[in-house]
């Protein structure tokens, strides 16, 4: 299938792209960073998702994974508004099979930075809106909402022994997910699943049970 993924240069987005490529799909990546994936079935556009005028024309997208996001950097513009624009541009058409938005456990709990929580909470609501609108194409739309994931974005707390111990105290499974684990969820929800739609799938090791957010002070 033809898969469009945003934010593919590192972390969760790169892992998702590699998962689709491993199963023979054609993947198009959009990321403001340069290409970090070398594969014959991968095509990369180095574009900021906020730059609407420079976004490429890509027809007949069958799977869209909205992964591009940030934390404390124009969160609502990048995490929510750009996600909406990308979806409206590429996914609301008859070839679409599935849309997956990468949300956050913080969108459920509110236990993080204010604009980040607001942006991810908006993603959860928009997911349901899209699910209703693309159902006529037989397509699904869900959000995958991770808790802690081992990625470069989270390095500042993963490398602090004291903070890491506190975070593990708040996480019943006593671990964070790998990007590859999240990629498996993304693959299942977009290629195997054909009936679950309009849902916000929380994958956080039980962290949200405690509703506490721990981060590094500046």
LUMDOZA-409885 format. One record per residue: x, y, z of N, C-alpha, C in turn; residue in one letter. Coordinates in steps of 0.1 Angstrom, whole numbers, plus 5000, padded with zeros to 4 digits. Each point is the difference from the previous one (the first is absolute). Layout:
BEGIN
XYZXYZXYZA ...
//
This chain:
BEGIN
500849885000499250125000500950135000X 499450114997500750124999499750075014X 501150025007500050055014500750135001X 499350105006500650135003500250015015X 501250035004500350025014500750135002X 499650085010500750125003500949985012X 501150075000501049995011500849875000X 500649974989500649874998501650005002X 500650115004501450005001500649945012X 499249985011500449945012498949945008X 500349945011499049955010498949924994X 498850035005498849924997499750004985X 500150114994499750014986500949924991X 501350005003501049924993499749855002X 499749965012499749865003498749964992X 499050085000498849974992500349984985X 500850094995500349994986500849874997X 500949975009500849884998499149875000X 499050015009499149885001499249984988X 499550114994499249994987501049954989X 501250064999500949964990500449855001X 500149955012500349865002499049914994X 498750044999499049924994499650044986X 500950074993499950034986499150114996X 499650095009499250114996500950124995X 499350084992500750124995499850125010X 501050065005499950105010500550134996X 499250105002500450144998500250075014X 501150065002500250075013500150154998X 499450075010500250155000500650035014X 501150084999500650035013500950134997X 500150095010500850124997501549975000X 500449885006501349964999500349924987X 501249994996500449924988499849855002X 500049934989499749865000501049925008X 499549905009500949915007499749864997X 499049974991499749874995500449984986X 500849904998500449964986499349874996X 499150014991499249884996499450034986X 500049904992499550034986498550034999X 499349965011498550035000499750125009X 501050085003499850125009500350134992X 499150095001500250134994499850115011X 500950095000500150105011499850144995X 499250085008499950144997500450085013X 501150084999500550085011499250135001X 498949995006499150125001499450005014X 499950125005499350035013498549984998X 499449935008498549984998499250125002X 500650115006499350135001500050074987X 500949974990500250074988499149954989X 498850045001498949954991500350014985X 500750114997500350034986501049904994X 500849955008501149914996499749855001X 498949975006499649865001499849944986X 500549884998499949944986498649954997X 499849994987498849944995500149854999X 499349935008500149855001498549954998X 499849934990498749954997499849855005X 498849965002499649875003500649945012X 500250085011500549955012499049905006X 500549885004499149905005500149995015X 501250035006500150005014500750135004X 499550085009500750125005500249985015X 501350025004500450005014500550145004X 499250075008500450135004500949995013X 501350004998500949985011500750135004X 500350094991500850115002499450085012X 500950045010499650075011501250065008X 499750085009501050075008499550025014X 500950055009499650035014500650135004X 499250095004500450145003500750074989X 499449984988500550084988498850014990X 499250115003498950024991499149884999X 499749945012499349875001498749994992X 499150105002498750004994500150014985X 500950084995500250024986500549874994X 501049935006500649894994499249875003X 499749985013499449875004498549994996X 499350114998498650004997499650064987X 500350134998499650074988500649944987X 501349975001500749944988499549864998X 499749925011499449874998498750004993X 499250105004498750024993500150034986X 501050094996500250044986500549884992X 500949935006500649884993498849904997X 499249975010498949914998499050044990X 499650135000499150054990500650004986X 501350024999500650014987500249864994X 500349905008500449874994499049885003X 499250015010499349885004498550014997X 499450114998498650004998499749984985X 500149874996499849964986499849855000X 499449964989499549864999501049895000X 501350034998501049905001500549965014X 499650095009500549985014499549885006X 500849935007499749885008500050025015X 501050085004500250025015500750135003X 499650075010500850115006500349975014X 501250025004500549995014500750125004X 499450065011500650125006500849965013X 501350045001500749975012499750115010X 499349965010499650095011501049995011X 499450005012500849995012499149975012X 500649925010499349985012499650135007X 500850104998499750145006498850064994X 499549964988498850054995498849945008X 500249895007499049945008500050055014X 501250035006500250035014500250155002X 500550074991500350145002501350025008X 500749895003501150015009501350034992X 500150124994501350044994499950154997X 500850054991500050144997498750054994X 499550125004498750044996499749994985X 500850064991499750004986500249864994X 500949925005500249874995498749925003X 499550005012498849935004498850054991X 499950134998498950054992500149954986X 501250004994500249964987499749854998X 500449925009499749854999498649975004X 499450085009498549985002499250034988X 500450104992499450044987500149884990X 501249945000500249884991499049895003X 499749985013499149895004498650034994X 499550135002498750044995499949994984X 501150064994500050004985500049864994X 500649905007500049864996498649954998X 499150045009498649955000499350074988X 500350134998499450074989500449934986X 501349974999500549944987499449864998X 499949935011499449864999498650004995X 499250105004498650014995500050044985X 501050084996500050054986500649904990X 500949925004500649904990499349865001X 499149995009499349875001499349964986X 499650104993499349984987500949934990X 501450015002500949944992500449865005X 499449965011500449875006501350015008X 500450125003501350035007499850025015X 501149985007500050025014500950125004X 499750065011500950105006500049995015X 501249985005500249995015501250085004X 500250025013501250065005500749905009X 501350004999500949915008500750095010X 499749995013500450105010501049945010X 501350014997501049945009500250085012X 500549935010500650065012501550024997X 500849965009501550014998500549914989X 500850064992500649924989501550044999X 500849904998501550025000500350064986X 500150145000500450074988500950115003X 500750064990500950125003499350115007X 498750024997499250115006500049995015X 500149885005499849985015501449985007X 501150024993501349975005500350085013X 499550125001500350085012499549945013X 499049935000499549935012500549865001X 500249934989500549865000501550005005X 500750114998501450005005500250065014X 498950035006500150055014499549895010X 501049945007499649895008498950025011X 500050125006499050045010498650014993X 499950074989498750024993499649864995X 500949934994499649874995499449915011X 500650005011499549925011498650045004X 499750135000498750055003499049964990X 500450014987499149964989499649865001X 501049915003499749865002499149975011X 500150085011499149995011498550034996X 499950084989498650044995499549904989X 500949914996499649914989499949865004X 498849955002499849865005500949894994X 500250014986500849894994501550035001X 500450115006501450035003500950004988X 499450054989500850014988499350104990X 500750054991499450084989500149914987X 499150044991499949924987501250044991X 500449914992501050044989499250054988X 500750084992499350054988499549884991X 500749895000499649894992498749945005X 499850005014498749955005498850084996X 500250145000499050094995499749984985X 501149974993499849974985499149884998X 500249905008499149884999498650035002X 499750095010498650045002499550084988X 500950094994499650084989499749914988X 500849904998499849914988498749925002X 499849955012498749935002498850084997X 500050125006498850094999499750044986X 501050014991499850054987499949894989X 500649885002500049904990499249875004X 499949975012499349885005498650045004X 499950105007498750055005499150064989X 498749954999499150064991498750045006X 499949995013498750025007500050105012X 501250005007500150105010500350144994X 499150095003500250144995499450105009X 500650124999499650115009500449995014X 501149915003500449975013501450065003X 500250035013501350065005500649895008X 501049934994500649885006501250045009X 499849995013501050045010501049885002X 501350034998501049905001501150065009X 499949985013500950085009500649925012X 499949874999500649925011499350025013X 498850065000499250025012500350145007X 500950084993500350135006498950095003X 498950004991498950095002499249965012X 500249885006499249975012500450095011X 501250055000500550085011499850154998X 499950054987499750134997501050105005X 501349965001501050095004501050024988X 500550124998500950034989501450055007X 501049934996501450035005500950054988X 500650115002500950054990501250085006X 500950034992501250075005499750155001X 500450065011499950155002501150074993X 499750114994501150084993500950075011X 
//
